[in-house]
Amino acid sequence: MGIPEKLREFKRFRDILRVSAKFGFSHVLSEKFHRGKDLDPARLRRALEDLGGTFVKLGQHLSLRPDLIPERYCRELARLQDRVKPFSRAEAEAVIKKELSHASRLLEVKELVASASIGQVYRAEMNGISVAVKVMRPDIEKTMADDLLILFHLAGYLKKKYGSSVIDPIEIYEQFKIYTENELDYIREAKNIEAIGKNFEKTSLQIPHVYWQCTTKRVLTMEFIDGKRIDKVKFSRAEREGYVRSLVQAVFKQIFIDGIFHADPHPGNILVTRNKQLALIDFGIVGRIDDSLRSHLAVLFVSLVAKDMDAIVDSFIRLNLLEYTVDRQSFKEDLSRALGKYYGNDLRHIDMGVVIMQSFEVAKKHHIRLPKDYVLLGKSIITLEGVARSLWPSFNIVDESKPFVSTLIKQKFGVKEFYLAARKNAPRFAEFLAALPDKSNTFLSEVHGLDEKLKLLERDIVRLDSSITRGTNRLVMGIIIAALVISFALIVDINKTYAVILLCLALLLLLDLFVMMFKERWSYG
């Protein structure tokens, strides 16, 4: 296999070979495996659960990346259970003492709440306050490093043997390495909690408070939120719908307004507290959207809702991270085929999760590599839609997204957007104004010597200027009319009142343009 002899001596490597044989995957590593033969998703999930630790994390990471692996694998790997034997309380207290030194005296560990492959969560007391303490497993960094080394060589072997026409093993390894490094740093998670918590300070959604005096890279101390998983609570119909709406609004606020969002809002990370408020926990996987990406998101999400195939195609192409020329027509045809059966239905019956997943599949086929946070965003919406429908079967994410889509349109086409763009370019404009006097003096000196020639050309220049002015006015008017018509087409299914206003403005400007052209034609005979 080309695996270094040192790795073959690892017990972990022998475990991988054993589990591969147990679940029928040893043929993947053999010379007899045919390229076209498929791997059963369910058996792959069970194999990863059997290997545990790093490999469960690998599967969970891949379930979030429909841009890297086929949809059926994403669905199956999302069912992965992190079944690991808990480490002892004495070991946890030893880690706390080593990490926190004298501050460890502040914590009195009470009971184990949850156990996973990276760490365990305990309920504890800190100065009379109930807190949750997340403790990293002893020696987990070394275990992960050994597993990553094995995965690196396995990825290289698989790519060399099978290529990367469907998935790229090296790319998966590199993405997982980054994911793992993030998971092995509780300070990063604490900063994520604090950033999102700040955005919800004045709302009813609870985000745990971080206690920095008892937080390090390997120990995270935060407010203990006493509640039940949202899928384990008995609701009345009205309560269920209210909680779903609150959850959707919270996630959409993170995505569309704040620009930082919980990337895995599955039921285990959503609690209903004793005072009947929603709470979010576990911020190990968080996505971030900068202003530029949010602008592209606005266009794509509005286009998906409006079923504007050309705009969807353009959005994906603009997001392409590869220096690769996309065959636009072929991409549009494949996208139309993939989404046609869903867009043939009424807007209320569109499964946005399926639409997004199908879009990712087609983009991947055309070698369109999307930004990681954009893919996490899509996966977050898909997970959110699944949770919402499990609680409220008739839930429609398109209806609930309308307020946020309206906000996106206002941000994209409103006065504030133009103001922000002007403010961004203000330094360059100021630099131009500062240099204008010197440049004007130079220009006027040169013009003075050409005064006689300019007088001869004055009549022609006046006529040319008049023609340019008329042409420019028509062009600007035409662009504004086109923008209004496009905006009307995008939002007509979302907000008919706003759409009608835009259409009326476009018609008035068009009438004004015709009158202007008629007057010009009459004045010139």
C-alpha positions in Angstrom: 0.0 0.0 0.0 3.0 2.3 0.3 2.2 2.9 4.0 5.5 3.6 6.0 6.6 0.6 8.1 6.4 2.8 11.2 2.7 3.2 10.7 2.1 -0.5 10.2 3.4 -1.0 13.8 0.7 1.3 15.2 -2.1 -0.6 17.0 -4.5 2.0 15.5 -3.5 1.1 12.0 -4.1 -2.6 12.7 -7.5 -1.6 14.1 -8.3 0.2 10.8 -7.4 -3.0 8.8 -9.5 -5.1 11.2 -12.6 -2.9 11.0 -12.2 -2.6 7.2 -12.3 -6.4 6.9 -15.2 -6.7 9.4 -17.5 -4.3 7.4 -16.4 -5.5 4.0 -14.2 -2.5 3.0 -10.9 -4.3 2.7 -11.4 -4.5 -1.0 -11.0 -0.7 -1.2 -7.4 -1.1 -0.1 -6.8 -4.1 -2.3 -5.6 -4.2 -5.9 -8.8 -6.0 -7.0 -11.1 -3.1 -6.2 -12.8 -1.7 -9.3 -13.2 2.0 -9.6 -16.9 1.9 -10.3 -17.8 -0.2 -7.2 -19.8 1.7 -4.6 -19.4 1.9 -0.8 -22.5 1.3 1.3 -23.2 4.4 3.4 -24.7 2.5 6.3 -21.8 0.1 6.6 -19.4 3.0 6.4 -21.1 4.7 9.3 -21.0 1.6 11.4 -17.3 1.2 10.6 -16.5 4.7 11.7 -18.5 4.2 14.9 -16.5 1.0 15.6 -13.2 2.9 15.2 -14.5 5.7 17.3 -12.6 8.9 18.3 -11.1 10.7 15.3 -13.0 8.6 12.8 -16.4 9.5 14.3 -15.3 13.1 14.1 -14.2 12.6 10.5 -17.7 11.2 9.7 -19.4 14.1 11.5 -17.3 16.6 9.6 -18.1 15.0 6.3 -21.8 15.0 7.1 -21.6 18.8 7.1 -19.8 19.0 3.7 -22.2 18.1 0.9 -19.7 19.9 -1.4 -17.1 17.2 -0.7 -19.1 13.9 -0.6 -22.4 12.7 -2.2 -25.7 13.6 -0.5 -26.6 10.0 0.5 -23.3 9.8 2.5 -24.1 13.1 4.2 -27.5 11.9 5.3 -26.1 8.6 6.7 -23.1 10.1 8.4 -25.3 12.7 10.1 -26.6 9.7 12.2 -23.2 9.0 13.7 -23.2 8.4 17.4 -20.2 9.4 19.5 -20.1 6.3 21.6 -16.9 6.3 23.7 -16.1 5.0 27.1 -16.0 7.9 29.7 -12.7 8.7 31.4 -12.7 8.8 35.1 -13.7 11.7 37.3 -10.2 11.6 38.9 -8.6 12.0 35.5 -10.9 15.0 34.7 -10.0 16.6 38.0 -6.3 16.1 37.3 -6.7 17.9 34.0 -8.6 20.8 35.7 -6.0 21.1 38.3 -3.1 21.1 35.8 -4.8 23.6 33.5 -6.3 26.0 36.0 -3.6 25.8 38.8 -4.8 27.7 41.8 -8.1 28.7 40.1 -9.1 25.0 40.1 -10.0 25.5 43.8 -13.0 27.5 42.6 -14.6 24.5 41.0 -16.3 21.6 42.8 -17.1 18.9 40.3 -20.5 17.3 40.9 -21.6 14.9 38.2 -20.9 13.8 34.6 -23.5 15.3 32.1 -22.1 14.1 28.7 -19.2 12.2 27.2 -17.8 12.5 23.7 -14.6 11.6 21.8 -12.9 15.0 22.4 -14.0 15.7 26.0 -16.6 15.4 28.7 -19.0 17.8 30.3 -19.5 18.0 34.1 -21.9 20.0 36.2 -20.0 21.8 38.9 -20.3 24.5 41.5 -18.3 27.8 41.3 -18.7 30.2 44.2 -22.3 28.9 44.6 -23.1 29.2 40.9 -24.0 26.1 38.9 -21.6 25.8 35.9 -20.8 23.4 33.1 -17.2 22.4 32.8 -16.0 20.9 29.5 -12.8 18.9 30.1 -10.6 17.6 27.2 -9.6 13.9 27.3 -6.1 13.2 28.6 -3.6 12.6 25.7 -6.3 13.3 23.1 -4.0 15.6 21.2 -1.4 12.7 20.7 -4.2 10.3 19.8 -5.6 12.7 17.2 -2.1 13.4 15.8 -1.4 9.7 15.3 -4.8 9.2 13.6 -4.2 12.2 11.4 -0.9 10.8 10.3 -2.5 7.6 9.4 -5.3 9.4 7.5 -2.8 11.5 5.7 -1.1 8.4 4.2 -4.4 6.7 3.5 -5.7 9.8 1.7 -2.5 9.9 -0.4 -2.7 6.2 -1.2 -6.4 6.5 -2.2 -5.9 9.5 -4.4 -2.9 7.9 -6.1 -4.9 4.7 -6.7 -8.4 6.1 -7.6 -7.8 9.8 -8.4 -10.3 12.5 -7.4 -13.0 12.6 -10.0 -15.8 12.2 -7.5 -14.1 13.1 -4.2 -10.6 14.3 -3.4 -9.2 12.4 -0.4 -6.4 14.9 0.1 -8.9 17.8 0.2 -11.0 15.9 2.7 -7.9 15.3 4.9 -6.9 18.9 4.8 -10.4 20.2 5.7 -10.7 17.7 8.5 -7.2 18.7 9.9 -8.4 22.3 10.2 -11.7 21.1 11.8 -9.8 19.0 14.3 -7.5 21.8 15.3 -10.5 24.0 16.0 -12.1 21.2 18.1 -8.9 20.8 20.2 -9.0 24.5 21.3 -11.7 25.4 23.8 -10.6 29.0 23.8 -11.7 29.2 20.2 -15.1 27.7 21.2 -15.4 30.1 24.1 -14.8 33.1 21.8 -17.6 31.7 19.5 -20.0 31.5 22.5 -19.2 35.0 23.5 -19.5 36.5 20.0 -23.0 34.9 19.4 -24.1 35.6 23.0 -23.4 39.3 22.5 -25.7 39.3 19.5 -28.6 37.9 21.7 -28.1 39.9 24.8 -31.5 41.7 24.5 -33.5 38.6 23.4 -35.1 35.6 25.1 -32.7 33.1 23.5 -30.2 31.9 26.1 -26.5 31.5 25.2 -24.3 30.3 28.0 -22.0 32.8 29.7 -18.3 32.0 29.6 -16.2 32.2 32.8 -12.8 33.1 31.5 -11.0 32.8 34.9 -11.6 29.0 34.6 -11.2 28.6 30.9 -8.1 27.4 29.0 -7.3 25.6 25.8 -8.3 22.3 27.5 -10.9 23.3 30.0 -14.0 25.4 29.2 -16.2 26.7 32.1 -19.6 28.2 31.2 -23.0 28.8 32.6 -25.0 25.6 33.2 -28.3 25.7 31.3 -30.8 23.4 32.9 -33.1 22.2 30.2 -34.3 19.3 27.9 -33.5 18.7 24.3 -36.2 20.3 22.1 -37.2 16.9 20.6 -37.8 15.4 24.1 -40.3 18.0 25.4 -44.0 17.6 25.2 -45.7 20.7 23.7 -49.1 21.8 22.8 -49.6 22.6 19.2 -49.5 26.4 19.8 -46.3 26.0 21.9 -44.7 23.8 19.3 -45.3 26.3 16.5 -44.1 29.2 18.7 -40.8 27.5 19.5 -40.2 26.6 15.9 -40.8 30.2 14.8 -38.5 31.5 17.6 -35.8 29.0 16.6 -36.0 29.9 12.9 -35.8 33.6 13.7 -32.8 33.1 15.9 -30.9 31.1 13.3 -31.8 33.4 10.4 -30.7 36.4 12.5 -27.3 34.8 13.0 -27.0 34.1 9.3 -28.5 37.1 7.6 -27.9 39.9 10.1 -25.1 39.0 12.5 -22.8 37.2 10.1 -21.8 34.5 12.6 -23.9 31.4 13.1 -24.2 28.0 14.9 -23.4 25.6 12.0 -25.0 22.5 13.5 -28.4 23.3 15.1 -29.5 19.7 15.6 -31.9 18.8 18.4 -29.1 17.8 20.8 -27.8 21.4 20.7 -31.2 23.1 21.2 -32.6 23.1 24.7 -35.9 24.2 26.3 -35.2 25.6 29.8 -37.3 25.3 32.9 -38.6 28.8 32.4 -39.7 27.7 28.8 -37.0 29.6 26.9 -34.9 28.3 24.0 -31.2 27.9 24.5 -28.3 27.0 22.2 -25.3 25.0 23.3 -22.1 23.5 21.8 -20.4 26.1 19.6 -17.5 24.0 18.4 -18.7 24.4 14.7 -19.4 28.0 13.8 -19.6 29.7 10.4 -18.7 33.3 9.6 -20.0 35.4 6.7 -18.2 38.6 5.8 -20.0 41.5 4.1 -19.0 40.4 0.6 -20.2 36.8 1.1 -23.4 38.1 2.7 -24.0 40.1 -0.4 -23.7 37.0 -2.6 -25.9 35.1 -0.1 -28.6 37.7 -0.5 -28.7 37.3 -4.3 -28.5 33.4 -4.1 -31.1 33.0 -1.4 -33.6 35.5 -3.0 -33.0 33.8 -6.4 -33.7 30.3 -4.9 -37.0 31.6 -3.5 -37.8 33.5 -6.7 -36.9 30.4 -8.8 -34.6 32.6 -11.0 -32.3 30.1 -12.6 -30.1 32.6 -14.3 -29.5 34.5 -11.1 -28.8 31.2 -9.3 -26.2 30.2 -11.9 -24.5 33.5 -11.8 -24.3 33.4 -8.0 -22.6 30.0 -7.9 -20.2 31.0 -10.6 -19.2 34.2 -8.7 -18.6 32.1 -5.6 -16.3 29.6 -7.5 -12.9 29.5 -5.6 -11.1 27.6 -8.4 -9.4 29.1 -11.3 -11.6 27.1 -13.6 -13.8 28.3 -16.5 -17.4 27.1 -15.9 -19.5 26.1 -18.9 -22.4 28.4 -17.9 -24.9 26.9 -20.3 -24.1 23.3 -19.4 -24.3 24.2 -15.7 -27.6 26.0 -16.1 -29.1 22.9 -18.0 -27.9 20.5 -15.2 -29.3 22.8 -12.5 -32.6 23.2 -14.3 -32.9 19.4 -14.6 -32.0 18.9 -10.9 -34.3 21.6 -9.6 -37.1 21.4 -12.1 -39.1 18.7 -10.3 -39.1 20.8 -7.1 -39.7 24.2 -8.8 -42.7 22.7 -10.7 -44.6 22.8 -7.4 -46.2 25.7 -5.6 -43.7 27.8 -3.6 -45.3 26.7 -0.4 -44.3 23.0 -1.2 -40.7 23.7 -2.0 -38.3 21.7 0.3 -35.5 24.3 0.6 -33.1 21.8 2.1 -33.5 19.5 -0.9 -33.1 22.5 -3.3 -29.9 23.6 -1.6 -28.5 20.0 -1.5 -29.2 19.5 -5.2 -27.6 22.8 -6.0 -24.4 21.7 -4.2 -24.4 18.4 -6.1 -24.6 20.1 -9.5 -22.0 22.7 -8.5 -19.7 19.9 -7.4 -20.2 18.1 -10.7 -19.0 21.3 -12.5 -16.0 21.7 -10.3 -17.4 24.7 -8.6 -15.7 24.9 -5.2 -17.7 26.9 -2.7 -16.4 28.7 0.4 -16.4 26.5 3.5 -18.6 28.9 5.5 -21.1 29.1 2.6 -21.5 25.3 2.6 -21.8 25.3 6.4 -24.6 27.9 6.0 -26.4 25.6 3.5 -26.1 22.7 5.9 -27.3 24.8 8.8 -30.5 25.7 6.9 -31.0 22.1 5.9 -30.6 20.9 9.6 -32.9 23.7 10.8 -35.6 22.8 8.3 -35.4 19.1 9.4 -35.7 20.0 13.1 -38.6 22.4 12.4 -40.5 19.8 10.4 -40.0 17.1 13.0 -41.8 19.4 15.4 -44.3 21.0 13.0 -44.9 18.8 9.9 -46.6 21.6 7.9 -43.7 24.1 8.5 -42.6 26.0 5.5 -39.2 27.7 5.6 -39.9 30.0 2.6 -42.9 31.6 4.5 -40.8 32.1 7.7 -37.9 33.5 5.8 -39.8 36.3 4.1 -39.0 39.0 6.8 -35.3 38.2 6.4 -35.4 38.1 2.6 -37.0 41.6 2.7 -34.1 42.7 5.0 -31.7 41.3 2.5 -33.3 43.1 -0.4 -33.3 46.4 1.5 -29.6 45.9 2.4 -28.7 45.0 -1.1 -30.7 47.7 -3.0 -31.4 50.3 -0.3 -30.0 53.7 0.4 -27.9 52.4 3.3 -26.0 50.0 0.9 -25.1 53.0 -1.3 -24.1 55.0 1.7 -21.8 52.2 3.0 -20.2 51.8 -0.5 -19.6 55.6 -0.7 -18.1 55.6 2.8 -15.8 52.7 1.9 -14.5 54.6 -1.1 -14.3 57.9 0.7 -10.5 57.8 1.3 -9.8 57.4 -2.4 -12.3 60.2 -3.3 -10.6 62.5 -0.7 -7.2 61.7 -2.2 -8.6 62.6 -5.6 -9.9 66.0 -4.3 -6.7 66.8 -2.6 -4.7 66.3 -5.8 -7.2 68.1 -7.9 -5.8 71.7 -7.6 -2.3 70.7 -8.7 -3.6 68.6 -11.5 -6.0 71.4 -12.6 -3.2 74.0 -12.7 -1.0 71.7 -14.9 -3.9 71.0 -17.1 -4.9 74.7 -17.5 -1.3 75.7 -18.4 -1.2 73.1 -21.2 -4.7 74.2 -22.4 -3.6 77.9 -22.6 -1.1 77.1 -25.3 -3.8 75.4 -27.3 -6.3 78.2 -26.9 -6.5 79.1 -30.6 -6.9 75.5 -31.6 -9.6 75.0 -29.0 -11.5 78.0 -30.3 -11.7 76.4 -33.8 -13.0 73.2 -32.2 -15.3 74.8 -29.8 -18.4 74.4 -32.0 -17.8 70.7 -32.5 -17.1 70.2 -28.8 -20.3 71.8 -27.8 -22.2 69.6 -30.1 -20.3 66.5 -28.9 -20.9 67.4 -25.3 -24.6 67.8 -25.9 -24.7 64.4 -27.6 -22.8 62.7 -24.8 -25.0 64.3 -22.2 -28.2 63.1 -23.9 -26.7 59.6 -24.4 -25.5 59.4 -20.8 -28.9 60.5 -19.5 -30.6 57.8 -21.5 -28.1 55.2 -20.4 -28.5 56.0 -16.7 -32.3 56.1 -17.0 -32.2 52.7 -18.8 -30.0 51.1 -16.1 -32.3 52.4 -13.3 -35.4 51.0 -15.2 -33.7 47.7 -15.7 -32.7 47.5 -12.0 -36.3 48.2 -10.9 -37.7 45.5 -13.3 -35.1 42.9 -12.1 -35.9 43.8 -8.4 -39.7 43.4 -9.3 -39.0 39.9 -10.8 -37.0 38.8 -7.7 -39.5 39.8 -5.1 -42.9 39.4 -6.8 -43.5 36.1 -5.0 -42.3 37.4 -1.7 -43.9 40.8 -1.3 -46.4 41.8 -4.0 -47.0 45.3 -2.6 -43.3 46.2 -2.7 -43.0 44.6 -6.1 -45.9 46.7 -7.5 -44.3 49.9 -6.2 -41.1 49.0 -8.0 -42.9 48.2 -11.2 -44.8 51.5 -11.1 -41.6 53.5 -10.6 -40.1 51.6 -13.6 -43.1 52.5 -15.8 -43.0 56.2 -14.8 -39.3 56.4 -15.6 -39.9 54.6 -18.9 -42.7 57.1 -19.8 -40.3 60.0 -18.9 -37.6 58.5 -21.1 -40.0 58.3 -24.1 -41.1 61.9 -23.6 -37.4 63.0 -23.4 -36.6 61.2 -26.7 -39.6 62.6 -28.4 -38.7 66.2 -27.4 -35.1 65.8 -28.7 -36.3 64.4 -32.0 -38.9 67.3 -32.4 -36.2 70.0 -31.6 -33.9 68.6 -34.3 -36.6 68.5 -36.9 
